[in-house]
């Protein structure tokens, strides 16, 4: 892929995400809450807008990239996810048609359209569109990370007094218990914790230099795939809770398993990782 083509592909993806956002935005707070099940016994929230957004995005991707694979959070029946293999090559688009659906249903303006492209499991480009604020975060490998037309970068300093940390709003682990690290963080006033209810928006806040770190427990691949290239190009570090790189990611049989992550600037990431390891 040439540098010119990746920039063109990124612009096409930006336009596609904006179109999906403009379609769903006016429906925030006005649609019925539905439920879906993936790989757990817990029902998750979905709306017809999620499915309409995914249909629009997939149709746009199929038109321009007919040989690429697609992974999407939704199916029309709500009984699984979309995972269509690439016809040729290793490119797979990962879509979250509305990240922050509970916010969307309530009419709370913190939800996003997230689209990421993986090539052989590695982030190639990504967009996260903050619909309510009309803010587009975007990046392609080798071209930097941007918020609108302004290039952004992750914080280079360590976590300190007053640093903002984005933290998952669902803090129970796979065993239904709360780890010690979120309790520890919530029990102090030095680090300023924020919970947006959208993992993608929390992650790109790190890329934009707003937050020193973002930590999730129950996120899935589509929550981080769009932000991954943005974080990478912004100089952030993205790993799981043990410090292992999440990408390249094997999407072959992906069916909705959890993909917990830590996204942070290099120094902050080391500090946060130590916290998670020390206070499991």
N, C-alpha and C positions, 0 to 999 in steps of 0.2 A: 504494500500500500504506500503510495506517495504521500508526501507531506500535504500537497494540495488536496488530495482526495480525503484525507482524514479530517481536514478543516471543513471541507464541504459536507462530509458525513456528520460532523458535529453540528454544523448549522442546521442541517435537516432535522437532526434530533431535537435541537432547541426549538425549532418551529413546531415540531410534532408535540413536544411536551407543553408548549404554550397553548396550542389548539385544544389539547385535552383539558388543560387547566381552565381555559375560558369556557369550555363546555360545562364542567362540573362546578365551577365557582359559584354561579348564581343559585345552585341547588343546595348549598350548604345550609344546614338547619331546617331543611324542608322535606327531607325524604324519610321513609320508614326504615327503621333498623331491621336488618335481616341477620341471619346467622349462617355460619359455615363451619365445617370441621376439616382439618388437615390430618395431622399425624398425632393428634391428642384427643382426649375425651372432652376437652374444654371448647365450648362454642366460641367463635370469634365473630366480630361485627363485620358486616359487609352491607353495601347498598347497591341499588341498580346503577347508581352513578359509577361505582367502582368497575362494574362489568362493562358499562358503556364506554368508559375511559379506556379500558384495556382493549376493547374491540377497535376503537379508533386508532390506538397506537399500533396494534398488531397489523391492521390493514395498511397503515402508512409504511411500516417496516417491510411488509410483504411486497408492497409496490416497488420499493427501491432496492431491497436486499432479499430477493426470493430464495436464495440458497442458504441464508443464515438460520440458525436455530433461535428458538424463542422460549423463555421461561417467564411465566406470569403468575401473579399471586392468585388469580381467580380462574374459575371455570363457570360456565353458565349455570350449572346445577349446584355449585357450591360444595361439591363432594371431593374436591382435590385441587390440584394446581395444573396449570398448563406447562408442559415440558415437551416441546417439539424439537427433535434433533436437527442439526444442520444437514442439508442435502449434500453439501461438500464443504471442506475446510473445517476450521475449528471455531468459527465466530458464533457466539450466542448472545442474544439480547436478553437482559433481565429487567423485568418491568414491575414496578409497584404503581398501579394506576391512581391510587390515593393512599399515601402514607400518612397515617393519622386519622383513620376513618372515624374513630370515636369522637375526635374533635370536630370532624366534618359533620357528623350527625347532629352534634349539639349546637353547631353554628359557631364554634370557637375557631378563630382564624389562625390556626397553626396546623396546616396540612399541606402536602406537597405531591407533585407528580415526579416520580423518579424513574429514570431510564439509564441503564448501564450496558456497555458492550464489552464482553470478555472475548479475548482471542486466545485459544488454547488455555483457557482458565485465568488469563491475566487481564487486568483492567486496561482497556484501550481508549475508551472515552466514556464520559458520563455527564448527565445533567440532573439537577434537582431544582424543580421549579416551585418556589414558595408562592402559592396561588394567591392568597389573601393580600400579600404585600407586593405582588407582581415583581418578584426578585428572582432572577435566573442565575443559578450557580452552574458553571460548566467548565469542562477541561478535556483536553485530548493529550495523550502522551507526547511529550516533547514540546508542548505549546503553552504550558503554564496553566494556572487555575484562575478563573475569573468570576467575579460577581458583577453581572452586567458587562460593562466595558472596562472595568477596573480590575487589574491583576491583584490577587490576594495571596497571602502566605500565612502559614500556621505560626503560632508563637514559638520563639526560640528559647525563651526563658523557662525556668522551672516553676512549678506550682508554688505560689506564695500567698501572703495575706491579701485577700480581696480577689484572688483568681476565681473566675467563673468555671464551674464544672457542670457539664450536662450529664444527668444521670437517668437511667431508665426508670419509667414510672411503674413498671412491674418488677419488683425486686425479689420475688420468690424464685428459687432455683428449681431444677428438675425434680427435686424431692419435696417440694412444697415448703422449704425452709428459707429463711432470710439469712444470707451470709453476714458475717460480722463486719465486713468493710462498709456496706451502706449504713449500718447502724452507727458505726464509728464516725462516718462523715456527717450524718444527720445530727450527731450529738455535739458538734462543734460549730463555731461561727467564723472561723478563719477563711475556709474555702466556701465560696458562695455557690450553693447547689441550685440548679434549675432543671425542671422536668417539663419538656414541651409536649410530650405525647406523640412525637414524630421522630423516629430514630434517624431518618435521613436529614432532617433539619438540624438535629442536634450534632450530627457528624460534620455537616458543612459549616456550622458555627466555628468549629475548630479550624477548618481550612481557611475561613475568612479572618482568623485571628481574634475572634470575639471570645471564644472559650479556650482554655488551656487543654481541656480534655473532654471526651464523651465516652461513657461506659454504659453498655447494655448487657442484659442477661438473657432475654428471651427474643432477641431479634432473629430475623431469618435472612436468607441470601438477598432477597429483593429490598430489604431495608438498607443494605450497605453497598450493593453493587453499583448504584448510580453515583454514590458519593466516593467510591473507592478511587477512581482516577483523579477526582478533584482533590482529595486528601493527598494522594501521591504527588501530584504536581505542585501542591502547596507546601510540600516539605514535611508533612505529618507522617507519623508512624502508625500503622494499622495492623493489629494482631488480635489473636484470641486472648483469653484470660491467663494463659500460660506463657505468653510471649511468642507464640508460634505464628508465623505469617499466615493470613487467611487465604491469600492468593499466591500462586495459582490455585484455583478451586475446581475440583472435579464435579462437573454438573451432570455427568452422564445419567445417573439414576436419582438426581435430586428430587425429593418429594415433599419438601417443606421442613426439613430438620432445622433446629435452632443453630444460629451462627452468632454467638455472643462475641462482642468485640470491645477493644479499647482503641480509640483514636485520639492521638495527642501529638503535640510537638515533641521532638526527640528527648529533651530533658524531662519534660512533664510525663512522658510515657514511662520512662524508667521509674519515676517516683510512684506513679499510679500502679504500675505492675507490681512493685514491691508491696504496696498496700494490699492488693488482691491476694498475693501469695502468702503474706504474713497473717492476714485476717480472713481466712476462707469461710 
